[in-house]
Amino acid sequence: MKTSGFYGVVIDMTEEDVIVEFGNNKNCRIPMRKQAIAEVEKAEQASA
């Protein structure tokens, strides 16, 4: 979860950044700073 309230799936990461996919649209991938992420859930928690 990003600090602004968006939920997405991390699909790639570098040392400082992550690529986050939002919604069911595979074309909606946005690079973000790791510091902008407020909370991380494991895949089994997110789907429950």
Contacts in CASP RR format, 6 or more apart in sequence:
PFRMAT RR
TARGET T0000
AUTHOR 0000-0000-0000
METHOD contacts of the structure
MODEL  1
MKTSGFYGVVIDMTEEDVIVEFGNNKNCRIPMRKQAIAEVEKAEQASA
1 7 0 8 1.000
1 8 0 8 1.000
1 37 0 8 1.000
1 38 0 8 1.000
1 39 0 8 1.000
1 40 0 8 1.000
1 41 0 8 1.000
2 8 0 8 1.000
2 20 0 8 1.000
2 32 0 8 1.000
2 36 0 8 1.000
2 37 0 8 1.000
2 38 0 8 1.000
3 36 0 8 1.000
3 37 0 8 1.000
3 38 0 8 1.000
4 36 0 8 1.000
5 38 0 8 1.000
6 20 0 8 1.000
6 22 0 8 1.000
7 22 0 8 1.000
7 46 0 8 1.000
8 20 0 8 1.000
8 21 0 8 1.000
8 22 0 8 1.000
8 23 0 8 1.000
9 20 0 8 1.000
9 21 0 8 1.000
9 46 0 8 1.000
10 18 0 8 1.000
10 19 0 8 1.000
10 20 0 8 1.000
10 21 0 8 1.000
10 40 0 8 1.000
11 19 0 8 1.000
11 20 0 8 1.000
11 21 0 8 1.000
11 29 0 8 1.000
12 18 0 8 1.000
12 19 0 8 1.000
13 19 0 8 1.000
13 34 0 8 1.000
16 33 0 8 1.000
16 34 0 8 1.000
17 31 0 8 1.000
17 32 0 8 1.000
17 33 0 8 1.000
17 34 0 8 1.000
18 31 0 8 1.000
18 32 0 8 1.000
18 33 0 8 1.000
18 34 0 8 1.000
18 37 0 8 1.000
19 29 0 8 1.000
19 30 0 8 1.000
19 31 0 8 1.000
19 32 0 8 1.000
20 29 0 8 1.000
20 30 0 8 1.000
20 31 0 8 1.000
20 32 0 8 1.000
21 28 0 8 1.000
21 29 0 8 1.000
22 28 0 8 1.000
22 29 0 8 1.000
22 30 0 8 1.000
END
